[in-house]
C-alpha cells in the first residue's frame, strides 16, 4: 500500500511529516528553479538575496546584494517604493517595468512578506501580452487612419463628381438632381424656391477677341461671385457654356428677384480680364408660386423665356416670368 494507516498517538505521523519536509523542500526548490516565472527574494533594504534561473537569465547582473530597483524603470522603482511604504500588508500585487536592451519587460509581481524580514516575489512576464496589445493599438490606429483617408477620398470623389472643373461651382448633373428634389418638396409641402438662369453678355466676343483663356478667367470669376453671394442652402451650377443656374431655396418671387438684382450689380462691379475690366450678365427668373408650371422642365423653360426677354430688352438686367 502507498498510503499506510497512521500509528496510534500520531507518533508515526509526526515522524512521517519530518521525513516529508525535505522532500517537499526539494520539490519546491525544483519548481522555483524550473518555472518560467521570475522568483526573487529581497531583504529589508530591497536587495536581492536570491533569484531563480528565469530571473538571472534576463538579468545576469542580479547577484546577491544588488538592489532590486536597479532593474526597474524610474517610474516602477518609485511605485514599488510607495507600495512598500504604504503599510505592511502580507502581500503586494504590482506591475513593474524592467528596461532591457531590446525594450521593456512588463512583469506582474506578487510579493509576500514571509515574516523573517524578507520579501518573496513571484513575477509573471506580460511583455508578450503587452506587445500584442501595443501591436493591436498600432493596427487600430492605422486602420482608423486608413478609414479617415478613405472617407476623405470618397468625399473628394463625391465633390469632383458634382463640381464643374473650371469654375468650382456645381455641375449640371448635380443641379438637375437638386432641382427635382426641390420641385418634389414644393409639390408635397408647398416649399418655395426661385430658379435663376444667369448668362454672361457678349461672351462670344470675349472668346473671339481675347481668346479662350480670357473667357475661362471670366467664367471663373463670375462663378466665384455667384458662389460668394448666395447662401449655403442655395445651389449654384454651371448650366452650360456661359450660363449658370441658381436655386434659391425658401424664397418667394420677391426674394428671388432681390437676389437676382444683387447678383447683377455685384458682377457689374467686379473687375474682369476684359477691356474696361467689366462684364455684364442677363438673368431670367421663374418661381413655381408665380409661374404655375406643370412640371420641372416647364419651369426651366419659363426661366429661359425670361432670360431671352432680358437679352431682347438690352441685357444687363433681370426679367421675371
C-alpha positions in Angstrom: 0.0 0.0 0.0 1.2 3.5 -0.9 -0.8 5.1 2.0 -0.5 3.5 5.4 -2.6 3.9 8.5 -1.1 6.4 10.9 0.2 5.0 14.3 -1.8 5.5 17.4 -0.9 8.7 19.2 0.3 10.3 16.0 4.0 9.4 16.6 4.5 7.8 13.3 2.5 10.6 11.6 4.8 13.2 13.2 7.8 11.2 12.1 6.4 11.0 8.6 6.0 14.7 8.5 9.6 15.2 9.4 10.6 12.9 6.6 8.3 14.7 4.2 9.8 18.2 4.8 13.0 17.7 2.8 11.0 16.0 0.0 8.6 19.0 -0.1 11.6 21.4 0.1 13.3 19.7 -2.8 10.1 19.7 -4.9 9.5 23.4 -4.1 13.1 24.4 -5.0 12.9 22.3 -8.2 9.7 24.2 -9.2 11.2 27.6 -8.3 14.2 26.9 -10.4 12.4 25.4 -13.3 9.4 27.7 -13.6 9.4 30.3 -16.3 8.2 32.9 -13.8 10.6 35.3 -12.1 11.3 34.5 -8.5 13.3 36.8 -6.2 13.8 37.1 -2.5 14.6 40.6 -1.2 15.8 41.7 2.2 14.6 44.7 4.3 16.5 47.1 2.0 15.1 45.5 -1.1 18.4 44.0 -2.1 18.4 40.6 -3.8 19.3 37.7 -1.6 18.3 35.0 -4.0 16.8 34.7 -7.5 15.9 31.8 -9.8 17.3 30.9 -13.2 14.5 32.6 -15.1 15.2 36.0 -13.5 19.0 35.6 -13.8 18.7 34.7 -17.5 17.1 38.1 -18.2 19.2 40.0 -15.6 22.6 38.3 -15.3 23.8 41.1 -13.1 21.2 40.3 -10.4 23.7 39.0 -7.9 23.3 38.7 -4.1 23.2 42.2 -2.5 22.3 44.1 -5.7 19.4 46.5 -5.2 16.3 45.2 -6.9 15.3 48.7 -8.1 18.4 48.9 -10.4 16.5 46.6 -12.7 13.4 48.8 -12.7 12.3 51.8 -14.7 12.3 55.0 -12.7 8.5 55.1 -12.5 8.3 51.5 -11.4 11.0 52.0 -8.8 9.0 54.9 -7.3 5.8 52.9 -7.5 7.4 49.9 -5.7 8.8 52.1 -3.0 5.5 53.8 -2.4 3.7 50.4 -2.3 6.2 49.2 0.4 5.8 52.4 2.4 2.1 52.3 2.3 1.9 49.8 5.1 2.9 46.3 6.0 0.5 44.0 4.0 1.1 40.4 3.9 1.3 40.6 0.1 1.6 43.3 -2.6 0.4 42.9 -6.2 2.1 45.3 -8.5 3.1 45.7 -12.2 6.7 46.6 -12.7 8.6 47.6 -15.8 12.2 46.3 -16.4 14.2 48.1 -19.0 16.2 45.7 -21.2 18.3 46.3 -24.4 15.5 45.2 -26.7 12.8 47.3 -25.0 10.8 46.8 -21.8 9.8 43.8 -19.8 6.4 44.2 -18.2 6.0 41.9 -15.2 3.2 41.5 -12.8 4.6 40.6 -9.3 3.1 39.3 -6.1 5.4 40.0 -3.1 4.8 38.1 0.1 6.2 39.1 3.5 7.5 35.7 4.7 7.8 37.1 8.3 11.6 37.0 8.8 12.5 40.3 7.2 12.3 39.0 3.6 10.0 39.5 0.7 9.3 36.6 -1.5 8.3 37.7 -5.0 6.9 35.8 -8.0 6.5 37.7 -11.3 4.6 36.8 -14.4 6.2 38.2 -17.6 3.4 40.0 -19.5 5.7 41.5 -22.1 4.4 39.4 -25.0 0.8 40.2 -23.9 1.7 43.9 -23.8 3.5 43.6 -27.1 0.3 42.2 -28.6 -1.8 44.9 -27.1 0.6 47.5 -28.4 0.6 46.0 -31.9 -3.2 45.9 -31.8 -3.3 49.5 -30.8 -1.0 50.4 -33.7 -3.1 48.3 -36.1 -6.3 50.0 -34.8 -4.6 53.4 -35.2 -3.5 52.6 -38.7 -7.0 51.2 -39.5 -8.6 54.4 -38.2 -6.2 56.5 -40.3 -7.0 54.4 -43.4 -10.7 54.8 -42.7 -10.4 58.5 -42.4 -8.3 58.7 -45.6 -10.9 56.6 -47.4 -13.7 58.8 -46.2 -11.8 61.9 -47.3 -11.1 60.3 -50.6 -14.8 59.3 -51.0 -15.8 62.9 -50.1 -13.3 64.3 -52.6 -14.5 62.0 -55.3 -18.1 62.9 -54.5 -17.2 66.6 -54.7 -15.4 66.1 -58.0 -18.5 64.2 -59.3 -20.8 67.2 -58.6 -18.3 70.0 -59.4 -17.6 71.9 -62.6 -13.9 71.6 -63.0 -13.3 75.1 -64.5 -15.4 77.3 -62.2 -15.6 75.3 -59.0 -19.4 75.6 -58.8 -21.7 72.6 -59.1 -22.1 70.9 -62.4 -25.4 70.4 -64.3 -25.9 66.8 -63.2 -25.9 67.9 -59.5 -28.2 70.8 -60.4 -30.7 68.6 -62.1 -30.8 66.3 -59.0 -31.4 69.2 -56.5 -33.8 70.9 -58.9 -36.1 67.8 -59.0 -35.8 67.4 -55.2 -36.9 71.0 -54.7 -39.7 70.5 -57.2 -41.0 67.5 -55.3 -40.8 69.4 -52.0 -42.8 72.3 -53.5 -45.5 69.9 -54.7 -45.7 68.0 -51.4 -45.2 70.7 -48.8 -45.5 74.0 -50.7 -41.8 74.8 -50.1 -40.9 77.9 -52.1 -37.8 78.4 -54.2 -36.6 80.5 -57.1 -34.9 79.4 -60.3 -32.4 81.9 -61.8 -30.7 81.5 -65.2 -27.6 83.8 -65.5 -26.0 84.3 -68.9 -22.8 86.4 -69.5 -23.5 89.1 -72.0 -21.4 89.1 -75.2 -19.3 86.2 -74.0 -18.6 85.0 -77.6 -16.9 88.3 -78.3 -14.6 87.7 -75.3 -13.5 84.3 -76.7 -13.2 85.6 -80.3 -11.2 88.7 -79.5 -9.2 87.8 -76.3 -9.1 84.0 -76.6 -10.5 81.2 -74.6 -8.1 81.6 -71.8 -9.5 85.1 -71.1 -13.0 83.6 -71.4 -12.2 80.9 -68.9 -11.0 83.5 -66.4 -14.3 85.4 -66.8 -16.2 82.2 -66.2 -14.2 81.5 -63.1 -14.7 85.0 -61.6 -18.4 85.1 -62.4 -18.8 81.6 -60.8 -16.8 82.9 -57.7 -19.1 85.9 -57.3 -22.2 83.8 -57.6 -20.9 81.3 -55.1 -20.0 84.0 -52.6 -23.3 85.9 -52.8 -25.7 83.1 -52.4 -26.4 81.3 -49.1 -25.1 77.9 -48.1 -28.5 76.3 -48.7 -28.7 77.6 -52.2 -27.3 75.8 -55.2 -25.1 77.4 -57.9 -24.2 75.4 -61.0 -22.7 75.9 -64.4 -25.5 75.0 -66.6 -23.7 75.1 -69.9 -21.3 77.3 -71.8 -21.6 80.8 -70.3 -24.8 80.0 -68.5 -25.2 79.5 -64.7 -28.3 78.3 -62.9 -29.2 79.1 -59.3 -31.8 77.5 -57.0 -32.7 80.0 -54.2 -34.2 77.8 -51.5 -37.1 79.0 -49.3 -37.7 82.4 -51.0 -40.7 83.7 -52.8 -40.8 85.6 -56.1 -39.9 88.9 -54.4 -37.0 87.4 -52.5 -35.6 85.7 -55.6 -35.9 89.0 -57.6 -33.9 90.8 -54.9 -31.2 88.2 -55.1 -31.1 88.5 -58.9 -30.7 92.3 -58.7 -27.9 91.9 -56.1 -26.0 89.4 -58.3 -26.4 91.7 -61.3 -24.9 94.7 -59.6 -22.1 92.6 -57.9 -20.9 91.1 -61.1 -21.0 94.6 -62.8 -18.8 95.9 -60.0 -16.2 93.1 -60.2 -13.0 93.6 -62.2 -12.7 91.2 -65.1 -9.8 90.4 -67.5 -11.5 92.2 -70.4 -11.3 95.7 -72.0 -12.9 98.1 -69.5 -12.5 95.5 -66.7 -16.2 94.9 -66.6 -18.7 92.3 -67.9 -22.5 92.2 -67.5 -25.0 89.4 -67.2 -28.6 88.9 -68.0 -30.8 87.0 -65.6 -34.1 85.2 -66.2 -36.1 84.3 -63.1 -39.1 82.0 -62.5 -40.7 80.7 -59.4 -43.3 77.9 -59.2 -45.6 80.0 -56.9 -46.0 82.7 -59.6 -45.4 80.8 -62.9 -47.6 77.8 -62.0 -45.6 75.3 -64.1 -46.9 71.9 -65.0 -43.5 70.1 -64.4 -39.8 71.0 -63.7 -39.0 71.2 -67.4 -41.8 73.7 -67.8 -40.4 75.9 -65.0 -37.0 75.7 -66.7 -38.4 76.9 -70.0 -40.1 79.8 -68.2 -36.8 80.9 -66.8 -35.2 80.6 -70.2 -38.0 82.8 -71.7 -37.4 85.4 -69.0 -33.7 85.3 -69.9 -34.5 85.8 -73.6 -36.5 88.8 -72.7 -33.6 90.3 -70.7 -31.4 89.9 -73.7 -34.0 91.4 -76.0 -34.6 94.3 -73.7 -30.9 95.4 -73.7 -29.1 92.9 -71.5 -27.6 93.7 -68.1 -31.0 93.3 -66.5 -33.3 90.9 -64.7 -36.6 89.7 -66.2 -39.2 87.7 -64.2 -41.6 85.3 -65.9 
